[in-house]
Amino acid sequence: MRLATWNVNSIRSRLDRVAEFLDRQDIDVLALQETKCRDDQFPFERFDELGYEVAHLGINQWNGVAIVSRVGLTDVEPAFPDQPGFDKEAGESLISAPVVESRALGATCGGVRVWSLYVPNGRSRYDPHYAYKLEWLAALRDNGARWLAEDPQAKIALVGDWNIAPTDDDVWSPEFFANKTHTSQPERDAFQAIVDTGFADVMRPYAPGPGVYTYWDYTQLRFPRKEGMRIDFILASPALAATATDALVDREERKGKGASDHAPVIAEFAD
């Protein structure tokens, strides 16, 4: 299986690029984030023409996650258990609140349980969304630990835009990001806590840093100046990670007119 994740930053704006990417990289399963459309606006027909099934979760023009598969797509879940929501009026995250943000979508594809995840940005360390981000990650960690405890041989992939650079090697300048979100110790600890449950970053062994990034801001010529961050990940359960044979960042998709500010991450797994 060739599994990819990509924050596409609007599927309707980049549909042709996504279609060409699926063909060029021979992708079996693609998790998308920031589709930025409602379910009724998603271009299902194009993917059907390409031979892919699609599950999509989109409520408005913000966020949005999808899973695109040509190896089956069953048992779709629009959120993980106890996924926090954000109460905009109260200005805080509440596990008891309705989940109004489309940030997590699960489906089983070719025997692998794939979760397309768009972790909250956090905005700033003093914004209520920062606490929301940490609570969201804690809930994901608890679910990941439970899934592995229930079935240690389960093949699970937690993939997407994590909005966290877990080490200094994952940013172009640790000094630039000091005291900012994405690199703060609580965020890094939250990411590591998920790794500690048993999920492995499958790309790093094949693409050691520093200098390997998945996101480059549109401003200040960040991409040509190689000033990026690695914030998009494929984390695999032990049974799935044991079958990994290759992984890479497709930087070609960050080039040219109309590119997303993220590049896809691809991992290959043996049967």
C-alpha positions as semicolon CSV with decimal commas, in nm:
position;residue;x (nm);y (nm);z (nm)
1;M;0,000;0,000;0,000
2;R;0,115;0,349;-0,086
3;L;-0,039;0,583;0,170
4;A;-0,013;0,961;0,150
5;T;-0,127;1,260;0,351
6;W;-0,160;1,613;0,219
7;N;-0,293;1,940;0,357
8;V;-0,426;2,050;0,021
9;N;-0,547;2,396;0,133
10;S;-0,872;2,382;-0,072
11;I;-0,960;2,074;-0,275
12;R;-1,164;2,272;-0,527
13;S;-0,869;2,499;-0,602
14;R;-0,625;2,208;-0,641
15;L;-0,836;1,925;-0,777
16;D;-0,627;1,886;-1,093
17;R;-0,305;1,877;-0,893
18;V;-0,446;1,612;-0,661
19;A;-0,562;1,398;-0,953
20;E;-0,223;1,422;-1,122
21;F;-0,047;1,344;-0,793
22;L;-0,251;1,027;-0,741
23;D;-0,148;0,903;-1,084
24;R;0,215;1,019;-1,075
25;Q;0,285;0,865;-0,735
26;D;0,057;0,560;-0,778
27;I;-0,123;0,633;-0,451
28;D;-0,360;0,376;-0,301
29;V;-0,491;0,584;-0,010
30;L;-0,472;0,962;0,031
31;A;-0,572;1,150;0,345
32;L;-0,656;1,515;0,283
33;Q;-0,679;1,806;0,522
34;E;-0,812;2,159;0,483
35;T;-1,046;2,066;0,202
36;K;-1,230;2,390;0,282
37;C;-1,571;2,285;0,156
38;R;-1,898;2,136;0,269
39;D;-1,981;1,776;0,188
40;D;-2,218;1,886;-0,089
41;Q;-1,937;2,090;-0,249
42;F;-1,677;1,813;-0,257
43;P;-1,588;1,691;-0,611
44;F;-1,677;1,325;-0,555
45;E;-1,741;1,265;-0,926
46;R;-1,381;1,336;-1,029
47;F;-1,244;1,079;-0,786
48;D;-1,505;0,825;-0,892
49;E;-1,384;0,868;-1,250
50;L;-1,029;0,797;-1,130
51;G;-1,138;0,476;-0,955
52;Y;-1,132;0,603;-0,597
53;E;-1,391;0,597;-0,321
54;V;-1,411;0,902;-0,097
55;A;-1,522;0,978;0,256
56;H;-1,537;1,350;0,336
57;L;-1,623;1,554;0,644
58;G;-1,676;1,924;0,581
59;I;-1,913;2,160;0,757
60;N;-1,822;2,499;0,611
61;Q;-1,540;2,674;0,427
62;W;-1,293;2,601;0,709
63;N;-1,104;2,283;0,798
64;G;-1,239;1,970;0,629
65;V;-1,085;1,621;0,608
66;A;-1,116;1,340;0,357
67;I;-0,992;0,990;0,282
68;V;-0,956;0,882;-0,081
69;S;-0,904;0,510;-0,144
70;R;-0,884;0,261;-0,432
71;V;-0,838;-0,038;-0,196
72;G;-1,171;-0,022;-0,017
73;L;-1,327;0,223;0,227
74;T;-1,546;0,098;0,512
75;D;-1,642;0,174;0,873
76;V;-1,627;0,551;0,832
77;E;-1,618;0,754;1,155
78;P;-1,655;1,136;1,152
79;A;-1,468;1,184;1,481
80;F;-1,277;0,983;1,738
81;P;-1,445;0,918;2,075
82;D;-1,447;1,215;2,314
83;Q;-1,297;1,444;2,051
84;P;-1,311;1,794;2,203
85;G;-1,512;2,065;2,040
86;F;-1,452;2,437;2,075
87;D;-1,718;2,656;2,232
88;K;-1,671;2,986;2,052
89;E;-1,901;3,174;2,287
90;A;-1,726;3,049;2,600
91;G;-1,385;3,074;2,434
92;E;-1,276;2,730;2,549
93;S;-1,260;2,369;2,442
94;L;-1,512;2,130;2,589
95;I;-1,509;1,754;2,555
96;S;-1,882;1,767;2,632
97;A;-1,944;2,024;2,358
98;P;-2,069;1,918;2,016
99;V;-1,783;1,856;1,775
100;V;-1,844;2,135;1,527
101;E;-1,504;2,138;1,359
102;S;-1,431;1,884;1,085
103;R;-1,084;1,772;1,198
104;A;-1,084;1,392;1,219
105;L;-1,211;1,120;0,989
106;G;-1,146;0,748;1,017
107;A;-1,196;0,466;0,766
108;T;-1,062;0,119;0,701
109;C;-0,878;0,089;0,370
110;G;-0,713;-0,233;0,256
111;G;-0,697;-0,365;0,609
112;V;-0,547;-0,046;0,755
113;R;-0,741;0,184;0,985
114;V;-0,659;0,531;0,852
115;W;-0,730;0,852;1,041
116;S;-0,706;1,180;0,849
117;L;-0,627;1,441;1,114
118;Y;-0,613;1,818;1,110
119;V;-0,485;1,909;1,455
120;P;-0,591;2,254;1,580
121;N;-0,334;2,523;1,507
122;G;-0,323;2,670;1,857
123;R;-0,282;3,024;1,716
124;S;-0,066;3,152;2,001
125;R;0,045;3,021;2,337
126;Y;-0,197;3,259;2,508
127;D;-0,500;3,191;2,290
128;P;-0,783;2,960;2,411
129;H;-0,719;2,752;2,099
130;Y;-0,382;2,652;2,245
131;A;-0,550;2,475;2,537
132;Y;-0,798;2,330;2,287
133;K;-0,509;2,190;2,084
134;L;-0,353;2,021;2,386
135;E;-0,685;1,871;2,498
136;W;-0,752;1,751;2,143
137;L;-0,414;1,576;2,131
138;A;-0,466;1,424;2,477
139;A;-0,797;1,274;2,364
140;L;-0,630;1,134;2,052
141;R;-0,351;0,986;2,266
142;D;-0,604;0,817;2,495
143;N;-0,785;0,666;2,198
144;G;-0,462;0,552;2,035
145;A;-0,353;0,380;2,356
146;R;-0,693;0,212;2,387
147;W;-0,695;0,091;2,027
148;L;-0,354;-0,071;2,070
149;A;-0,447;-0,222;2,406
150;E;-0,759;-0,378;2,252
151;D;-0,566;-0,515;1,953
152;P;-0,185;-0,496;1,965
153;Q;-0,171;-0,630;1,606
154;A;-0,402;-0,363;1,466
155;K;-0,274;-0,178;1,161
156;I;-0,353;0,188;1,230
157;A;-0,223;0,502;1,061
158;L;-0,264;0,843;1,228
159;V;-0,186;1,081;0,946
160;G;-0,224;1,446;0,865
161;D;-0,129;1,799;0,954
162;W;-0,027;1,789;1,318
163;N;0,069;2,157;1,345
164;I;0,367;2,050;1,559
165;A;0,737;2,037;1,477
166;P;0,850;1,778;1,735
167;T;1,225;1,854;1,731
168;D;1,454;2,144;1,644
169;D;1,560;1,951;1,333
170;D;1,203;1,995;1,210
171;V;1,223;2,375;1,174
172;W;1,452;2,596;0,970
173;S;1,534;2,814;1,271
174;P;1,471;2,714;1,633
175;E;1,552;3,071;1,733
176;F;1,283;3,211;1,502
177;F;1,020;2,980;1,653
178;A;1,120;3,029;2,016
179;N;0,818;3,102;2,238
180;K;0,576;3,036;1,952
181;T;0,323;2,766;1,883
182;H;0,418;2,448;1,694
183;T;0,748;2,417;1,882
184;S;0,649;2,480;2,246
185;Q;0,739;2,208;2,494
186;P;0,378;2,122;2,587
187;E;0,297;2,066;2,218
188;R;0,607;1,857;2,166
189;D;0,528;1,658;2,480
190;A;0,175;1,596;2,350
191;F;0,313;1,464;2,021
192;Q;0,568;1,247;2,201
193;A;0,296;1,106;2,425
194;I;0,124;0,965;2,116
195;V;0,455;0,820;1,994
196;D;0,506;0,669;2,339
197;T;0,181;0,475;2,311
198;G;0,345;0,284;2,025
199;F;0,291;0,492;1,710
200;A;0,605;0,549;1,503
201;D;0,702;0,830;1,266
202;V;0,765;0,614;0,960
203;M;0,925;0,881;0,745
204;R;1,220;0,983;0,959
205;P;1,427;0,664;0,904
206;Y;1,407;0,723;0,528
207;A;1,444;1,103;0,532
208;P;1,669;1,206;0,822
209;G;1,689;1,574;0,913
210;P;1,764;1,851;0,946
211;G;1,634;2,022;0,635
212;V;1,342;1,788;0,562
213;Y;1,022;1,991;0,571
214;T;0,657;1,954;0,470
215;Y;0,534;2,314;0,506
216;W;0,664;2,648;0,383
217;D;0,477;2,973;0,446
218;Y;0,364;3,157;0,135
219;T;0,526;3,479;0,258
220;Q;0,887;3,598;0,247
221;L;0,997;3,342;-0,015
222;R;1,009;3,069;0,249
223;F;1,006;2,785;-0,003
224;P;1,291;2,896;-0,232
225;R;1,489;2,996;0,077
226;K;1,432;2,646;0,222
227;E;1,280;2,792;0,537
228;G;1,021;2,533;0,626
229;M;0,879;2,313;0,899
230;R;0,804;1,942;0,924
231;I;0,452;1,932;1,066
232;D;0,282;1,664;0,852
233;F;0,325;1,305;0,966
234;I;0,232;0,943;0,912
235;L;0,238;0,775;1,253
236;A;0,193;0,398;1,230
237;S;0,100;0,139;1,490
238;P;0,367;-0,125;1,565
239;A;0,213;-0,386;1,333
240;L;0,189;-0,137;1,046
241;A;0,526;0,031;1,107
242;A;0,694;-0,310;1,087
243;T;0,586;-0,333;0,722
244;A;0,713;0,012;0,613
245;T;0,954;-0,006;0,320
246;D;0,996;0,358;0,216
247;A;0,880;0,713;0,289
248;L;0,936;1,058;0,142
249;V;0,816;1,415;0,106
250;D;0,702;1,503;-0,246
251;R;0,845;1,856;-0,271
252;E;0,737;1,881;-0,634
253;E;0,384;1,954;-0,517
254;R;0,501;2,268;-0,336
255;K;0,638;2,408;-0,662
256;G;0,468;2,606;-0,935
257;K;0,156;2,814;-0,966
258;G;-0,134;2,724;-0,742
259;A;0,058;2,502;-0,501
260;S;-0,058;2,434;-0,148
261;D;0,172;2,559;0,127
262;H;0,215;2,192;0,230
263;A;0,378;1,907;0,040
264;P;0,244;1,550;0,054
265;V;0,407;1,287;0,275
266;I;0,410;0,935;0,128
267;A;0,481;0,600;0,294
268;E;0,493;0,257;0,137
269;F;0,396;-0,058;0,326
270;A;0,444;-0,420;0,226
271;D;0,142;-0,650;0,217
